[in-house]
Amino acid sequence: MAGIDNFNGKVAVVTGGAGGIGKGIVKALLGEGAKVVIADVEQSALDATLAELNTDAASGFVVDVSSAESVESLAKHVYELHGACHALWNNAGVAAPSANVWETTPNDWRWVHGVNVMGVMHGIQSFVPRMIESGEGGHVINTSSGDGGISPLPYQSVYASSKAAVSIITECLGAQLETEGTNLRASIFYPSGGMLDTGIWTTERNRPAELKREKPGIPAPKIEDFKKAASDAGMELNFQDLDELGKYAVQGVLDQRFIIMINVEDAEAQLADRAQRYGRAELPLDLASIPQM
């Protein structure tokens, strides 16, 4: 059959899997009986996560998804170790500081799109041919974001545009996998359900020196800044539990949902509003709802 109806004994690969949303997905997959290869750019994070999980069903591999050679090495490793890959989760992602488009730098775009867009493409190009050749059912899941995949935050043009690209790539991939008669299916995963306390807030820690910003920018806000601002204002932020989000995402694959998103009906309303603005030849963004920097 096409796709996956259970993960018991199946092999899954999760990029960016040593922390945050990725680790939640890994835990959920292990809970469903999968063997998981956790791919991450940080060796220390991999070591800590593997020690925390403490199971022979999980292994780690250091990979830089922006490098086609590195991802190809990951694919070779997975097939040498397990002989199969049934679920490929292209989850690794980074973000650049908020800025007007004309104040971003070339390296902002090279770095973020290198990881978020090319990282997804490298995963598809290295794993999907092998997965198709096996003839087994499988699934490719690409992590996008409502910021770009549904509607962009204008001051996050670099990140939002990368995630819009991921959504469109996945839509094309999903159609091709079906029309070509393969046993693979695809999904877009939109992390959702509330604010997410993940490593995306501190991705500068992994930014290569050769891709540093060519000019100073506005420091990226930290999650602690949002927590303090909310506390000072007497507001309580709603945070989504990452382990529960991982379970939701894995169940979405089993349910063969192309869009995996908590409260997806909210996105429907937002997209309907954008479509109406398109129909009036207007800027699709509701300027009144955009917070100023």
Buried (B, 14 or more C-beta within 10 A) or exposed (E): EBBBEEBEEBBBBBBBBBBBBBBBBBBBBBEBEBBBBBBBBBEEBBEBBBEEBEEEEBBBBBBBBBBBEBBBBBBEBBBEEBEBBBBBBBBBBBBBBBBEEEBBBEBBBBBBBBBBBBBBBBBBBBBBEBBBEBEBBBBBBBBBBBBBBBBBBBBBBBBBBBBBBBBEBBBEBBEEBEEEEBBBBBBBBBBBBBEBBBBBBEBBEBBEEEBEBEEEBEEBEEBEEBBEEBEEEEEEEEEBBBBEBBBBBBEBBBEEBEBBBBEBEEBEEBEEEBEEBEEEEEEBBEEEEEEEE
